[in-house]
Amino acid sequence: MTARVAVYYAPEADDPLTVAAARWLGRDVETGAAVVQPPIGGIAEVTADPRLYGFHATLKPPMRLLPDVSWAAFEAAARVLAGGIAPFDLPPLAVADVHGFLALRETAPSLALQALADLCVAGLDAFRAPPAPDELARRRRAGLSAAQEAMLLRWGYPYVFGTWFFHLTLTRRLDPSERAGWRAAAEQHLAPALAVPRRVGAICLFTQAAPAAPFCLAARLRLRG
């Protein structure tokens, strides 16, 4: 199987941030439709990578399901997991430089966010097929720390638990000469939406049909704990 599934946080469909981010990236993850981007030179190229993945923050990284696991079984388990978690307030978000690319980060620590990601990683790991050797090699090319290597071997991804951080990606990696201009543009475009308070009330299942295919929102599972 080449299809992958991931557990993401994505703002609600009627959240102004969902609308603004869809326009910024050029794709609506709710419908899969292309969206006209702002008239900023180069924006289509700068946002190409995050457009493929859709506007989201990773909770359980993309993975293939084990051959004997059905989508229905995975979705049911994710729904049960979500049902045991209480909704919580999301700290205000701001545009930040994250290792050279721009992303929205929380402006205050959130233990609830970390706990949500940890639960998604551990609680659904029994459904995950091991990564292929070429996937492991690709991850290692980034130069992993000992902690990240340990996470890769145990959980199939180097950035979970203590190495995880919440972020919603807005651009590809930028050259130093590009960052200030694109940061100002992103801040201006997203400012009205970022001023609106929001809660985390669901986790989202995203699917990717094949390598290089876009990730699409398949289910939004309510937190009911």
LINKAJO-V903705 format. One record per pair of residues at least 12 apart in sequence whose C-alpha atoms are under 10 Angstrom apart, sorted by the first residue. I is the first residue (numbers start at 1). J is the second residue. Records with the same first field share a line. If there is no record, write none. Layout:
# LINKAJO-V903705
I->J ; J
This chain:
# LINKAJO-V903705
1->64 ; 65 ; 66 ; 67 ; 129 ; 209 ; 210
2->63 ; 64 ; 65 ; 208 ; 209 ; 210 ; 211
3->62 ; 63 ; 64 ; 65 ; 207 ; 208 ; 209 ; 210 ; 211 ; 213
4->61 ; 62 ; 63 ; 64 ; 65 ; 128 ; 129 ; 206 ; 207 ; 208 ; 209 ; 210 ; 211 ; 215
5->60 ; 61 ; 62 ; 63 ; 64 ; 65 ; 71 ; 74 ; 128 ; 205 ; 206 ; 207 ; 208 ; 209 ; 215 ; 216 ; 217 ; 218
6->58 ; 59 ; 60 ; 61 ; 62 ; 63 ; 64 ; 120 ; 204 ; 205 ; 206 ; 207 ; 208 ; 215 ; 216 ; 217 ; 218
7->56 ; 57 ; 58 ; 59 ; 60 ; 61 ; 62 ; 63 ; 78 ; 117 ; 120 ; 121 ; 124 ; 203 ; 204 ; 205 ; 206 ; 207 ; 217 ; 219 ; 220
8->54 ; 55 ; 56 ; 57 ; 58 ; 59 ; 60 ; 61 ; 62 ; 117 ; 120 ; 168 ; 202 ; 203 ; 204 ; 205 ; 206 ; 217 ; 220
9->55 ; 56 ; 57 ; 58 ; 59 ; 60 ; 113 ; 116 ; 117 ; 166 ; 167 ; 168 ; 200 ; 201 ; 202 ; 203 ; 204 ; 205 ; 206 ; 220
10->29 ; 30 ; 54 ; 55 ; 56 ; 57 ; 58 ; 168 ; 200 ; 201 ; 202 ; 203 ; 204 ; 205 ; 206 ; 217 ; 220
11->55 ; 56 ; 57 ; 198 ; 199 ; 200 ; 201 ; 202 ; 203 ; 204
12->30 ; 198 ; 199 ; 200 ; 201 ; 202 ; 203 ; 204 ; 220
13->28 ; 29 ; 30 ; 31 ; 220
15->193 ; 196 ; 197 ; 198
16->190 ; 192 ; 193 ; 194 ; 195 ; 196
17->55 ; 190 ; 191 ; 192 ; 193 ; 194 ; 195 ; 196 ; 198
18->30 ; 55 ; 56 ; 193
19->35 ; 190 ; 193
20->37 ; 189 ; 190 ; 191 ; 192 ; 193 ; 194
21->35 ; 37 ; 51 ; 54 ; 55 ; 56 ; 168 ; 169 ; 170 ; 186 ; 189 ; 190 ; 193
22->34 ; 35 ; 36 ; 37 ; 51 ; 54 ; 55
23->35 ; 36 ; 37 ; 38 ; 189 ; 190
24->36 ; 37 ; 38 ; 40 ; 43 ; 44 ; 47 ; 51 ; 55 ; 170 ; 171 ; 185 ; 186 ; 189 ; 190
25->37 ; 38 ; 43 ; 44 ; 45 ; 46 ; 47 ; 48 ; 49 ; 50 ; 51 ; 52 ; 54 ; 55 ; 169 ; 170 ; 171
26->38 ; 43 ; 44 ; 47 ; 48 ; 50 ; 51 ; 52 ; 54
27->50 ; 51 ; 52 ; 53 ; 54 ; 55 ; 214
28->51 ; 54 ; 55 ; 216 ; 217
29->51 ; 52 ; 53 ; 54 ; 55 ; 56 ; 206 ; 214 ; 215 ; 216 ; 217 ; 218
30->54 ; 55 ; 216 ; 217 ; 218 ; 219 ; 220
31->216 ; 217 ; 218
32->54 ; 214 ; 215 ; 216 ; 217
34->51
38->185 ; 189
40->182 ; 185
42->182
43->171 ; 182 ; 185
44->171
45->171 ; 172
46->101 ; 170 ; 171 ; 172 ; 173 ; 174 ; 182
47->169 ; 170 ; 171 ; 172 ; 173
48->170 ; 171 ; 172
49->169 ; 170 ; 171 ; 172 ; 173 ; 214
50->103 ; 168 ; 169 ; 170 ; 171 ; 172 ; 214 ; 215
51->169 ; 170 ; 171 ; 172 ; 214 ; 215
52->208 ; 212 ; 213 ; 214 ; 215 ; 216
53->169 ; 206 ; 207 ; 208 ; 212 ; 213 ; 214 ; 215 ; 216
54->168 ; 169 ; 170 ; 206 ; 214 ; 215 ; 216 ; 217
55->167 ; 168 ; 169 ; 170 ; 215 ; 216
56->104 ; 166 ; 167 ; 168 ; 169 ; 170 ; 204 ; 206 ; 217
57->103 ; 104 ; 105 ; 117 ; 165 ; 166 ; 167 ; 168 ; 169 ; 204
58->117 ; 120 ; 159 ; 160 ; 164 ; 165 ; 166 ; 167 ; 168 ; 169 ; 204
59->113 ; 114 ; 115 ; 116 ; 117 ; 118 ; 119 ; 120 ; 121 ; 160 ; 161 ; 164 ; 165 ; 166 ; 203 ; 204
60->116 ; 117 ; 118 ; 119 ; 120 ; 121 ; 122 ; 123 ; 124 ; 125 ; 155 ; 157 ; 159 ; 160 ; 205
61->117 ; 120 ; 121 ; 155 ; 156 ; 157 ; 158 ; 159 ; 160
62->128 ; 156 ; 157 ; 205 ; 206 ; 207 ; 208 ; 215
63->125 ; 127 ; 128 ; 129 ; 130 ; 131 ; 156 ; 157 ; 207 ; 208
64->127 ; 128 ; 129 ; 130 ; 131 ; 207 ; 208
65->125 ; 126 ; 127 ; 128 ; 129 ; 130
66->126 ; 127 ; 128 ; 129 ; 130
67->127 ; 128 ; 129
68->127 ; 129
69->126 ; 127 ; 128 ; 129
70->127
71->127
73->127
74->124 ; 126 ; 127 ; 128 ; 205
75->124 ; 205 ; 218 ; 219 ; 221
76->221
77->123 ; 124 ; 127
78->120 ; 123 ; 124 ; 203 ; 204 ; 205 ; 221
79->202 ; 203 ; 204 ; 205 ; 219 ; 220 ; 221 ; 222 ; 223 ; 224
80->221 ; 222 ; 223 ; 224
81->116 ; 119 ; 120 ; 123 ; 124 ; 203 ; 221 ; 222 ; 223 ; 224 ; 225
82->116 ; 119 ; 120 ; 201 ; 202 ; 203 ; 204 ; 220 ; 221 ; 222 ; 223 ; 224 ; 225
83->202 ; 221 ; 222 ; 223 ; 224 ; 225
84->222 ; 223 ; 224 ; 225
85->112 ; 115 ; 116 ; 119 ; 201 ; 202 ; 222 ; 223 ; 224 ; 225
86->112 ; 116 ; 200 ; 201 ; 202 ; 222 ; 223 ; 224 ; 225
87->112 ; 199 ; 200 ; 201 ; 202 ; 222 ; 223 ; 224 ; 225
88->110 ; 112 ; 113 ; 198 ; 199 ; 200 ; 201 ; 202 ; 223
89->110 ; 112 ; 113 ; 197 ; 198 ; 199 ; 200 ; 201
90->106 ; 107 ; 108 ; 109 ; 110 ; 112 ; 113 ; 197 ; 198 ; 199 ; 200 ; 201
91->105 ; 106 ; 107 ; 108 ; 109 ; 110 ; 113 ; 197 ; 198 ; 199 ; 200
92->104 ; 105 ; 106 ; 107 ; 108 ; 194 ; 195 ; 196 ; 197 ; 198
93->105 ; 106 ; 107 ; 108 ; 167 ; 168 ; 191 ; 193 ; 194 ; 195 ; 196 ; 197 ; 198
94->106 ; 107 ; 167 ; 186 ; 187 ; 190 ; 191 ; 194 ; 195
95->107 ; 167 ; 168 ; 169 ; 170 ; 183 ; 184 ; 186 ; 187 ; 190 ; 191 ; 194
96->167 ; 168 ; 169 ; 170 ; 183 ; 186 ; 187
97->169 ; 173 ; 174 ; 179 ; 180 ; 183
98->167 ; 169 ; 173
99->173 ; 174
100->171 ; 172 ; 173 ; 174 ; 175 ; 176 ; 178 ; 179
101->169 ; 170 ; 171 ; 172 ; 173 ; 174 ; 175 ; 176 ; 179 ; 182 ; 183
102->167 ; 168 ; 169 ; 170 ; 171 ; 172 ; 173 ; 174 ; 179 ; 182 ; 183 ; 186
103->166 ; 167 ; 168 ; 169 ; 170 ; 171 ; 172 ; 183 ; 186
104->166 ; 167 ; 168 ; 169 ; 170 ; 186 ; 187 ; 190 ; 194
105->165 ; 166 ; 167 ; 168 ; 169
106->165 ; 166 ; 167 ; 168
109->166
110->166
112->200
113->165 ; 166 ; 200
114->160 ; 161 ; 162 ; 164 ; 165 ; 166
115->161
116->200 ; 203
117->160 ; 161 ; 164 ; 165 ; 166 ; 203
118->160 ; 161 ; 162 ; 164
119->161
120->203
121->155 ; 157 ; 160 ; 161
122->155 ; 160 ; 161
125->154 ; 155 ; 156
128->155 ; 156
129->156
130->153 ; 154 ; 155 ; 156
131->152 ; 153 ; 155 ; 156 ; 157
132->156
135->156 ; 157
136->149 ; 152 ; 153 ; 156 ; 157 ; 158
139->152 ; 156 ; 157 ; 158
140->152 ; 158
144->158 ; 159
145->158 ; 163
146->158
147->159 ; 160 ; 162 ; 163
148->160 ; 161 ; 162 ; 163 ; 164
151->163
170->182 ; 183 ; 186
171->183 ; 186
200->222 ; 223
201->220 ; 221 ; 222 ; 223 ; 224
202->219 ; 220 ; 221 ; 222 ; 223 ; 224
203->219 ; 220 ; 221 ; 222 ; 223
204->216 ; 217 ; 218 ; 219 ; 220 ; 221 ; 222
205->217 ; 218 ; 219 ; 220 ; 221
206->218 ; 219 ; 220
207->219
